[in-house]
């Protein structure tokens, strides 16, 4: 499921060059339509695990990238990892393990980019136009990404449209259930998933869900299994260009405000090529990214082998028809409730990604801030795990996997807790042991969220927008 990784490829210059045949707008639409949803009976799953790298003696210091490279030497070669997995490095030095297909946030350190390559330099410059959130995302966050087959043509729970919408509809549930990033520089941020809160503040044209991706809300009227290709094509071409590949040492900075559609229509210094389009698609980061398969990007990094549980639950709710229908029914309750509470408007701007419930008052915001202590999301999490456990048995999942899911449900889901609550308990205990008299009046406090746009607290002294 992860055999093609254009988002980590680092070519030194345009592979097809400025002289290559330019794309037309219809060429681009046809290409996206053809590659992003590869149909067939769903039966494979893979995972991509991002790990924050720390010094064993002092977790608060940065680890030199040369030390990381030396420690990982030899593991990046084909076949070095069991099962055919691959090892790559993210811009902040995070290590990512990508499995072959088979039948969070740094709580201590400020963001610091260690990979000096044109792609990430252009990405950092692009995100810096809107504040510090891009640097935090690139260098301080880590996640579990579950990759699944897109589905079949047609209708019903195995179809591309159904699986696409179910993953989006369940996004807040998985954000909440596996929230595990409540700290920043050792202090609580006021969010159970600070990673998700950061993603919600990035460029919306490339991070929000596309139009018609969830069951309810302003502007929704499509059936659950409607084909998502047209919406995805519009989303991709409406997103701003992040990088313009250039030869040699020239920076890859893209002109501000240039969308890929605008580039196709004559904007920019040259006409885009197929390679430019492929690169552009790799710079889109919505909660569900279609790459032939569906890449699910909503889960915080988990401790140890905790990644097994989200991978298993997502697979069960998508691949078992009974569980899939139960999960869709539960998720529709969440989105209809949110839509009614907001009068059908989650505060999204019009345009690419608008109307997808990304702003204040949406289920995404509820989940990131409160986790499963939000009563609606907590109840739906319970229903989804209740559907997933028998589904895993029907799918023939190993006993070890089923036991891990049951243990997680008992420890967290049925108690309306998530891993972030453990991190907060530990932080409170450590703070109490160090300062039994209570908080110092001079200690920074969290900023209160505004009713419209809840703000992250002032984070990371030394970071300016």
C-alpha positions as CSV (number, residue, x, y, z in Angstrom):
1,X,0.0,0.0,0.0
2,X,3.0,2.3,0.4
3,X,5.0,1.2,-2.6
4,X,4.9,4.7,-4.1
5,X,6.0,7.7,-2.0
6,X,6.2,10.8,-4.1
7,X,6.0,12.9,-0.9
8,X,9.4,11.8,0.3
9,X,11.2,11.6,-3.0
10,X,13.9,14.2,-3.3
11,X,14.9,14.8,-6.9
12,X,17.6,17.4,-7.4
13,X,15.7,19.1,-10.2
14,X,12.8,18.7,-12.6
15,X,12.9,15.2,-14.0
16,X,11.0,16.2,-17.1
17,X,12.3,19.7,-17.1
18,X,10.9,23.0,-18.4
19,X,11.1,21.7,-21.9
20,X,8.8,18.8,-21.3
21,X,5.4,18.7,-22.8
22,X,3.1,21.0,-20.9
23,X,-0.2,19.8,-19.4
24,X,-3.6,21.1,-20.4
25,X,-6.4,21.5,-17.8
26,X,-8.2,18.5,-19.3
27,X,-5.0,16.4,-19.2
28,X,-4.6,17.2,-15.5
29,X,-8.2,16.3,-14.7
30,X,-8.0,13.0,-16.6
31,X,-4.7,12.1,-14.8
32,X,-6.1,12.8,-11.3
33,X,-9.3,10.9,-12.2
34,X,-7.3,7.9,-13.3
35,X,-4.7,7.5,-10.6
36,X,-6.2,8.6,-7.2
37,X,-8.8,5.9,-6.7
38,X,-7.6,2.5,-7.9
39,X,-10.6,0.2,-7.7
40,X,-10.9,-3.4,-6.8
41,X,-12.2,-5.7,-4.0
42,X,-10.8,-4.2,-0.7
43,X,-8.6,-6.7,1.2
44,X,-5.2,-5.0,1.9
45,X,-4.1,-2.7,4.6
46,X,-0.8,-1.0,5.5
47,X,0.5,1.5,8.1
48,X,2.9,4.4,8.2
49,X,4.3,5.0,11.6
50,X,6.0,8.3,12.4
51,X,8.2,8.4,15.5
52,X,9.7,11.4,17.3
53,X,13.4,10.8,18.0
54,X,14.8,11.6,21.4
55,X,18.0,11.4,23.3
56,X,17.8,8.6,25.8
57,X,19.5,10.6,28.5
58,X,17.9,14.0,27.9
59,X,14.6,13.9,26.0
60,X,14.5,17.7,25.8
61,X,17.5,18.2,23.6
62,X,17.6,18.0,19.8
63,X,19.2,14.8,18.4
64,X,21.8,15.5,15.7
65,X,20.7,14.1,12.4
66,X,24.0,12.4,11.8
67,X,23.4,10.4,15.0
68,X,20.0,9.3,13.7
69,X,21.5,8.4,10.3
70,X,24.2,6.3,11.9
71,X,21.7,4.5,14.1
72,X,19.5,3.7,11.1
73,X,22.3,2.8,8.7
74,X,21.5,-0.2,6.7
75,X,17.8,-0.3,7.7
76,X,16.8,1.8,4.7
77,X,17.9,-0.8,2.2
78,X,15.3,-2.8,0.4
79,X,14.5,-5.9,2.3
80,X,16.2,-4.8,5.5
81,X,13.0,-4.5,7.5
82,X,10.8,-7.5,8.1
83,X,7.8,-7.9,5.8
84,X,9.3,-5.5,3.1
85,X,8.7,-2.3,5.0
86,X,10.6,1.0,4.3
87,X,12.3,3.6,6.4
88,X,12.3,7.3,5.7
89,X,13.0,10.6,7.5
90,X,10.6,13.5,7.9
91,X,11.7,17.2,7.9
92,X,12.0,17.5,11.7
93,X,14.0,14.3,12.0
94,X,11.0,12.1,12.7
95,X,11.5,8.6,11.5
96,X,8.7,7.0,9.5
97,X,8.3,3.2,9.0
98,X,6.0,2.3,6.1
99,X,4.8,-1.2,6.0
100,X,4.2,-3.3,2.9
101,X,0.5,-4.0,2.3
102,X,-0.8,-7.2,3.9
103,X,-3.9,-9.5,3.9
104,X,1.3,13.1,17.8
105,X,3.2,16.1,18.8
106,X,6.7,16.5,20.4
107,X,5.8,17.4,24.0
108,X,9.2,18.9,24.9
109,X,11.1,20.5,22.0
110,X,10.5,23.5,19.7
111,X,10.3,22.8,16.0
112,X,13.6,22.6,14.1
113,X,13.9,21.4,10.5
114,X,16.9,19.2,9.9
115,X,16.5,18.1,6.3
116,X,18.0,20.7,4.0
117,X,16.3,19.8,0.7
118,X,14.5,22.1,-1.7
119,X,11.1,20.5,-1.1
120,X,11.0,21.1,2.6
121,X,12.6,24.6,2.3
122,X,9.8,25.6,0.0
123,X,7.2,24.0,2.2
124,X,8.5,25.8,5.3
125,X,8.5,29.2,3.4
126,X,5.0,28.5,2.1
127,X,3.6,27.7,5.6
128,X,5.5,30.6,7.2
129,X,3.3,33.0,5.3
130,X,0.4,32.1,7.7
131,X,2.3,31.7,11.0
132,X,4.2,29.1,13.0
133,X,1.8,26.2,12.4
134,X,3.5,24.8,9.4
135,X,6.9,24.5,11.2
136,X,5.1,22.8,14.1
137,X,3.4,20.3,11.8
138,X,6.6,19.6,9.8
139,X,9.0,19.2,12.7
140,X,7.1,18.4,15.9
141,X,4.2,16.2,15.0
142,X,3.9,12.4,14.5
143,X,1.0,10.2,13.5
144,X,-0.2,6.7,12.7
145,X,-1.4,6.6,9.1
146,X,-3.6,3.6,8.0
147,X,-3.6,2.8,4.3
148,X,-6.5,0.9,2.8
149,X,-7.8,-0.2,-0.6
150,X,-10.0,2.4,-2.2
151,X,-12.9,0.0,-2.9
152,X,-14.9,-1.1,-5.9
153,X,-16.9,0.7,-8.5
154,X,-20.7,1.0,-7.8
155,X,-22.6,1.3,-4.6
156,X,-22.7,-0.2,-1.1
157,X,-20.2,-0.5,1.8
158,X,-17.4,-1.9,-0.4
159,X,-17.6,1.0,-2.9
160,X,-15.1,3.8,-3.3
161,X,-17.7,6.4,-2.4
162,X,-18.9,4.7,0.7
163,X,-15.4,4.0,2.1
164,X,-14.3,7.6,1.3
165,X,-17.2,9.1,3.2
166,X,-17.1,6.7,6.1
167,X,-13.4,7.5,6.7
168,X,-14.2,11.2,6.7
169,X,-17.3,10.7,8.8
170,X,-15.4,8.8,11.4
171,X,-12.4,11.2,11.4
172,X,-13.4,13.0,14.6
173,X,-14.1,9.7,16.4
174,X,-10.6,8.5,15.6
175,X,-9.0,11.9,16.5
176,X,-10.7,11.7,19.9
177,X,-10.3,8.0,20.7
178,X,-6.5,8.0,20.0
179,X,-5.7,11.6,21.0
180,X,-2.2,11.5,22.4
181,X,-0.7,15.0,22.1
182,X,-1.9,17.2,25.0
183,X,1.5,18.8,25.9
184,X,3.7,21.4,24.3
185,X,7.2,22.2,25.8
186,X,6.1,20.1,28.8
187,X,2.9,22.1,29.5
188,X,-0.8,21.2,28.8
189,X,-2.1,23.0,25.7
190,X,-5.8,22.8,26.4
191,X,-6.2,20.2,23.6
192,X,-6.3,16.4,23.8
193,X,-4.9,16.3,20.2
194,X,-2.7,19.3,19.7
195,X,-1.5,17.7,16.5
196,X,-5.0,17.9,15.1
197,X,-5.4,21.5,16.3
198,X,-2.2,22.5,14.5
199,X,-3.4,20.8,11.2
200,X,-6.7,22.7,11.4
201,X,-4.7,26.0,11.4
202,X,-2.7,25.2,8.3
203,X,-3.5,26.3,4.7
204,X,-7.2,25.1,4.4
205,X,-7.0,24.6,0.6
206,X,-4.8,21.5,1.2
207,X,-5.7,20.3,4.7
208,X,-9.5,20.4,5.0
209,X,-11.7,17.6,3.7
210,X,-13.0,18.1,0.2
211,X,-16.6,19.1,-0.5
212,X,-19.3,16.5,0.2
213,X,-16.9,14.3,2.2
214,X,-19.0,13.9,5.4
215,X,-22.6,12.8,5.8
216,X,-24.1,16.1,6.9
217,X,-23.5,19.8,7.3
218,X,-23.9,22.9,5.1
219,X,-24.3,22.0,1.4
220,X,-24.5,18.2,1.8
221,X,-27.1,16.2,-0.2
222,X,-25.2,13.4,-1.8
223,X,-25.8,9.7,-1.1
224,X,-23.1,8.0,1.1
225,X,-21.6,6.1,-1.8
226,X,-21.5,8.9,-4.5
227,X,-18.3,8.9,-6.5
228,X,-15.8,11.4,-5.0
229,X,-13.6,11.8,-8.0
230,X,-15.0,15.1,-9.3
231,X,-14.8,16.7,-5.8
232,X,-11.2,15.5,-5.4
233,X,-10.2,16.9,-8.9
234,X,-11.6,20.3,-8.0
235,X,-9.9,20.2,-4.6
236,X,-6.5,19.3,-6.1
237,X,-6.6,21.9,-8.8
238,X,-7.9,24.6,-6.5
239,X,-5.0,24.2,-4.0
240,X,-2.2,26.6,-4.1
241,X,1.1,25.5,-5.5
242,X,3.6,24.9,-2.8
243,X,6.8,24.1,-4.8
244,X,8.0,24.9,-8.3
245,X,10.8,22.5,-9.1
246,X,13.9,24.2,-10.5
247,X,17.3,22.9,-11.5
248,X,20.5,23.2,-9.6
249,X,20.6,25.4,-6.5
250,X,17.6,27.5,-7.4
251,X,15.0,27.7,-4.6
252,X,11.7,26.0,-5.3
253,X,9.6,28.8,-3.8
254,X,6.2,29.1,-5.5
255,X,4.5,32.5,-6.2
256,X,2.0,33.4,-3.5
257,X,-1.6,32.7,-4.4
258,X,-0.9,30.6,-7.5
259,X,-3.2,27.6,-7.6
260,X,-2.5,24.6,-9.8
261,X,-5.5,25.5,-12.0
262,X,-4.1,29.0,-12.4
263,X,-0.7,27.5,-13.3
264,X,-2.4,25.4,-16.0
265,X,-4.1,28.5,-17.3
266,X,-0.9,30.4,-17.9
267,X,0.2,31.7,-14.5
268,X,3.7,31.0,-13.3
269,X,7.1,31.2,-15.0
270,X,6.5,28.2,-17.2
271,X,3.8,25.7,-18.0
272,X,3.4,22.8,-15.6
273,X,4.1,19.2,-16.6
274,X,2.9,15.8,-15.5
275,X,5.7,15.6,-13.1
276,X,4.8,18.9,-11.6
277,X,1.2,17.7,-11.1
278,X,2.4,14.5,-9.4
279,X,4.5,16.5,-7.1
280,X,1.7,18.9,-6.4
281,X,-0.6,16.0,-5.4
282,X,2.1,14.9,-2.9
283,X,1.8,18.3,-1.1
284,X,-1.9,17.9,-0.3
285,X,-2.6,16.8,3.3
286,X,-6.3,16.2,3.8
287,X,-7.5,13.8,6.5
288,X,-8.0,11.1,3.8
289,X,-5.6,11.3,0.9
290,X,-6.3,9.3,-2.2
291,X,-3.1,7.8,-3.6
292,X,-4.6,4.9,-5.5
293,X,-5.3,3.6,-2.0
294,X,-6.8,5.7,0.8
295,X,-4.3,7.1,3.3
296,X,-6.0,7.9,6.6
297,X,-4.1,10.7,8.4
298,X,-6.1,11.5,11.6
299,X,-4.5,9.4,14.3
300,X,-1.9,10.7,16.8
301,X,1.2,8.6,17.2
302,X,0.8,5.9,19.8
303,X,3.2,4.5,22.3
304,X,5.0,1.2,21.5
305,X,2.8,-1.2,19.5
306,X,-0.3,0.9,20.2
307,X,-0.6,1.5,16.5
308,X,-2.1,-2.0,16.1
309,X,-5.4,-0.9,17.6
310,X,-6.3,2.0,15.2
311,X,-5.1,0.0,12.3
312,X,-7.3,-2.9,13.3
313,X,-10.4,-0.9,14.2
314,X,-10.2,1.2,10.9
315,X,-9.9,-2.0,8.9
316,X,-12.8,-3.7,10.7
317,X,-15.1,-0.8,10.3
318,X,-14.4,-0.5,6.6
319,X,-13.9,-4.1,5.4
320,X,-16.8,-5.8,7.3
321,X,-20.2,-4.9,5.8
322,X,-22.1,-5.2,9.1
323,X,-19.6,-3.1,11.0
324,X,-19.4,-0.6,8.2
325,X,-23.1,0.1,8.1
326,X,-23.2,0.4,11.9
327,X,-20.3,2.8,11.9
328,X,-21.9,4.9,9.2
329,X,-25.2,5.1,11.1
330,X,-23.3,6.2,14.3
331,X,-21.2,8.8,12.4
332,X,-24.3,10.3,10.7
333,X,-25.7,11.0,14.2
334,X,-22.6,12.9,15.0
335,X,-22.7,15.0,11.9
336,X,-26.4,15.6,11.9
337,X,-26.2,16.7,15.6
338,X,-23.3,19.1,14.8
339,X,-25.1,20.5,11.7
340,X,-28.2,21.2,13.8
341,X,-26.2,22.8,16.5
342,X,-24.5,25.1,14.1
343,X,-27.5,25.8,11.9
344,X,-25.9,23.8,9.1
345,X,-22.8,26.1,9.1
346,X,-19.5,25.1,10.7
347,X,-18.0,28.5,9.9
348,X,-16.1,27.3,6.8
349,X,-15.2,29.7,4.1
350,X,-16.4,29.0,0.6
351,X,-13.9,27.4,-1.9
352,X,-11.7,24.4,-1.8
353,X,-12.3,22.4,1.3
354,X,-15.0,24.7,2.6
355,X,-18.2,23.2,4.1
356,X,-16.3,20.3,5.6
357,X,-16.6,21.1,9.2
358,X,-13.0,22.2,9.9
359,X,-13.7,25.3,12.0
360,X,-14.9,26.1,15.6
361,X,-18.0,24.2,16.6
362,X,-17.3,21.3,14.2
363,X,-16.9,17.7,15.3
364,X,-13.2,18.0,14.3
365,X,-12.8,20.8,16.8
366,X,-14.8,19.0,19.5
367,X,-12.6,15.9,19.1
368,X,-9.3,17.7,19.1
369,X,-10.1,19.8,22.2
370,X,-12.1,17.4,24.3
371,X,-11.3,13.9,23.1
372,X,-13.9,11.3,24.1
373,X,-15.0,13.3,27.1
374,X,-17.3,15.0,24.5
375,X,-20.4,13.0,25.3
376,X,-21.6,12.6,21.7
377,X,-18.2,11.6,20.3
378,X,-17.6,9.4,23.4
379,X,-20.8,7.5,22.9
380,X,-20.1,7.0,19.2
381,X,-16.6,5.7,20.0
382,X,-18.2,3.1,22.2
383,X,-20.6,2.1,19.4
384,X,-17.8,1.8,16.9
385,X,-15.6,-0.3,19.1
386,X,-18.6,-2.6,19.9
387,X,-19.0,-3.0,16.1
388,X,-15.3,-3.5,15.5
389,X,-14.7,-6.3,17.9
390,X,-17.0,-9.0,16.4
391,X,-16.0,-7.7,12.9
392,X,-12.4,-8.6,13.6
393,X,-13.4,-12.1,14.5
394,X,-15.4,-12.4,11.3
395,X,-12.5,-11.1,9.3
396,X,-10.2,-13.7,10.9
397,X,-7.9,-11.3,12.8
398,X,-5.3,-12.9,15.0
399,X,-6.2,-13.3,18.7
400,X,-3.3,-11.0,19.6
401,X,-5.0,-8.2,17.6
402,X,-8.4,-8.8,19.0
403,X,-7.1,-8.8,22.5
404,X,-5.3,-5.5,21.9
405,X,-8.5,-3.9,20.7
406,X,-10.5,-5.3,23.7
407,X,-7.8,-4.1,26.1
408,X,-7.8,-0.6,24.6
409,X,-11.6,-0.4,24.7
410,X,-11.6,-1.4,28.4
411,X,-8.8,1.0,29.4
412,X,-10.0,4.0,27.4
413,X,-13.1,3.8,25.3
414,X,-15.6,2.5,27.8
415,X,-14.2,5.0,30.4
416,X,-14.4,8.0,28.0
417,X,-10.7,8.4,28.2
418,X,-7.9,8.5,25.6
419,X,-4.1,8.1,25.8
420,X,-3.8,11.9,26.2
421,X,-5.5,11.6,29.6
422,X,-2.6,9.4,30.7
423,X,-0.1,12.0,29.5
424,X,-2.0,14.7,31.4
425,X,-2.2,12.6,34.6
426,X,1.6,12.1,34.4
427,X,2.2,15.8,33.8
428,X,0.0,16.8,36.8
429,X,1.7,14.3,39.0
430,X,5.2,15.5,38.0
431,X,4.1,19.2,38.5
432,X,2.6,18.4,41.9
433,X,5.8,16.6,43.0
434,X,8.0,19.5,41.9
435,X,5.7,22.3,43.1
436,X,3.5,21.1,46.0
437,X,2.4,24.7,46.7
438,X,0.6,24.9,43.3
439,X,1.2,26.9,40.2
440,X,3.4,30.0,40.4
441,X,1.6,33.2,39.5
442,X,4.4,33.8,37.0
443,X,3.9,30.5,35.2
444,X,2.4,31.0,31.7
445,X,-1.3,30.2,31.6
446,X,-3.3,28.9,28.6
447,X,-5.1,31.5,26.5
448,X,-8.9,31.2,26.6
449,X,-10.4,30.3,23.3
450,X,-12.6,32.8,21.5
451,X,-16.1,31.7,20.8
452,X,-15.5,31.6,17.1
453,X,-11.9,30.6,16.6
454,X,-10.3,28.7,19.5
455,X,-6.7,29.6,19.7
456,X,-3.8,27.4,20.7
457,X,-2.0,28.8,23.7
458,X,1.2,30.9,23.2
459,X,3.6,28.1,22.4
460,X,7.3,27.8,22.1
461,X,9.0,30.9,23.2
462,X,11.2,32.1,20.3
463,X,8.8,31.2,17.6
464,X,7.3,34.2,15.9
465,X,4.6,34.0,13.2
